[in-house]
Amino acid sequence: MRANVIAPSPAAGYSAGFRWAGYLTGLAMGGFFDGILLHQVLQWHHLLSLVDSPVVRDIRVQILADGMFHVLMYLIALWGLTLLWRNREQFALPSAGRYLLACALIGFGIWNVVDVVLFHWILVIHRIRVDSDHPLFWDLLWLVLFGLPFLAAGWRLRRQAARPGTGGASGARAAMVATLTLGAGAIAALPPADTGTSLVVFAPGRTPLQIFQAFDAADVRVVWSDRSATVWAVHAAQRSDAFRLYRHGALLVSGSMLAPGCFNWLARS
């Protein structure tokens, strides 16, 4: 005789593991969004841009710190996706997908609020724009755009999803959250698109001969170098050229030459 399986009702509430799956994946998405947009695309700051130490101000240490930050976001994302898998029976609820999305929005907003309050204002290890004469304006703008609205939207959607009756496409929404989380992490590791001129930083210990051999193997043309031969500007016609530079010891290949905000503080040190 087969026992009947009774699905839980939304009124009974979702499990803590299911809620935290949404919070953690949203938090990781917030971290990836921050790192990809501000550290890599706009290049307005590094994680440790305002740490006043000769060792930390080395651009290679700054890039390493950014990389470790992304590793942490990967671990948080993995934790959230593991909780999501362990609590997959919650998708028997008709509005589970909306509830998961709501928790992810809350996690995204929490990251941006915590980042500004803790890292910008309390620890002061960086600001949204370290080269601005009015850094508070940019911090508040970031909160208004990506912190508080996401918290409010997630809170409202979670209240609606907790009511019985609504539903549909729960599995699809879960897949979307998981795909976006993993995809954002993958984008963080991509070299720039075909932008022509790129900034290149090599790992410590590379000799000038090895660096020029890397440029020759990647078929790029040197445009400029700083005095320490640490940061190079090269002309790379295709994204595949950047991948070749990574294979030959490049620590960072960045396509932005018109938004060098994250390097400005180095010039003033």
Phi, psi and omega in degrees: 000129184271136179277141178282135178264121183259119180286141178293154180264151179302329181297334181285345177094155179269157181289155178298323179297321179292319178298314182290333174301317178291315181301313186289319177294322176294320177299316179296320177299320177297318178294317178296318179299315178300308184295317182292313185285310189273326182275322191252314184280300180280333180056049180273336177196164166256172179300320185246033186302324186258011176283118187272083179211132179303325180290313184292331182284353171299127184301329180290325176292321178299316180293321177299318179297319176299319179296318178295326175299316179292325175300317177299319179295323176300316181295319177296318178298317179297319177300313180297317181291328175295316177297322179297318179294318182291336182249027184295342178294344179294342180289358171291339177287141186293335182243025184296323181297317178295321181295318179296316178298320179299316179294324178294321177297319178297315178299319178299313180294321179300317180303313185291327176290313180297320180302312182292311185292312185280305187279329182272316190260326182267303181278332180052052177267344171193170172230170178303311175235105182286343181264006183271147174282349180228068184297331180298323178302314182291324177297313181294322178298319178298318178299316183292326183274317192237355179258285186297318179299322180290323175298313182295316180296318179295318179298315180294315180296324179294321177297320179291319183290337180286348178275142180290152170119316183276160179176200178103134173059037179296315180297323180295320179293321178297317178297323179295316179298315181295318181294317179296321181295311180291323180295321179297320177296322179294320180298326181299335182265357183283143170288169184291167177286186185284082187255001178089273182266134182228151171268135182232132174238130182262155178294153180302147176095353179283128179278159176305323179298315179295323180295314180290330173295323177295318178297320180293319180293327181273354179060050177243161182248130180286131179254322187198156173214148174283174186295330181275358183058035177262315181252129182236146169251127182228158175262112179241119187284331187226158178297329179298332176297320179295319177300321178295322177297319176299320180293338181255026170100006178291137179270328179210136171233110186244136183271357185265114174251348183262354179230066187273031184302324184286348176261350186299321182294335177294322182293334181268356183281000000 
